[in-house]
Amino acid sequence: MVASSISTALVLLAIHVTDLVCLLGAVSLYCCYHVFLRLQLRRDPLYTMQAYTEMARKAWVVSIMTEQKELLAVQTLRNATMAATFLASTAIILAVGVLSMASQTGRLTQTWHLLTTLDAAPQSLFGLKLLLLVVNLFGAFFSFSMSVRLYNHLGFLINIPTDEAARGPAMEFAALELNRAARHFHNGLRAYYFLMPLLFWLYGSAMLLLATVGMLAVMFWLDRTPRVRREHGPGPEQGRSCLLR
């Protein structure tokens, strides 16, 4: 009895080994890409647009709180909040749609196997693929929701009247919260990007790897700061010193 169970488990593992290896390869490529960005940022602090815009947001906070540009601050934060709210709503709607599909996994598996000719392997991992889609969408929803929360907090922090002695710490804390909100927004977009390889995985394990490579190529093009901006942009020490004056 035990031997039969072990043999059945081994057969199932052998059937799905290609899917699991391709999934592991896709996640490894994604992690290696971010390790590469970390290493490049150690050599050049402005290598990515995320680092460049983080410094720009610090300068924006200083400008807003020093020159009392309340109307500009409200309009900018409103636009950021609306964008994060729209993307969070889209993520939760998509997650509910995928959950409704998961309740009909049996019929969907048969139909998808007939439509999919790129992968002849059995589609018994279809439920797992849908589960990963839901987890990815809920991660995006959480990130965008946290971004909305922090933008709302910032609307109060950036308009607090302070004296000269407390202005520096107030600016530093407001810039910290603004960059935290932007990082959550960035993480939500990353989850949206990784949604593409997961969707292509439904068509076969090879499509998962190909879509991951294509996604990383697009992300590299979007993440890298243009050389002109790196050469003429503000240095990291200038960005930190503008919050301490």
Secondary structure, 3 states (H helix, E strand, C coil): CHHHHHHHHHHHHHHHHHHHHHHHHHHHHHHHHHHHHHHHHHHCCCCEHHHHHHHHHHHHHHHHHHHCCHHHHHHHHHHHHHHHHHHHHHHHHHHHHHHHHHCCHHHHHHHHHHHCCCCCCCCCCHHHHHHHHHHHHHHHHHHHHHHHHHHHHHHHHCCCCCCHHHHHHHHHHHHHHHHHHHHHHHHHHHHHHHHHHHHHHCCCHHHHHHHHHHHHHHHHHHHECCHHHHHHCCCHHHHHHCCCC
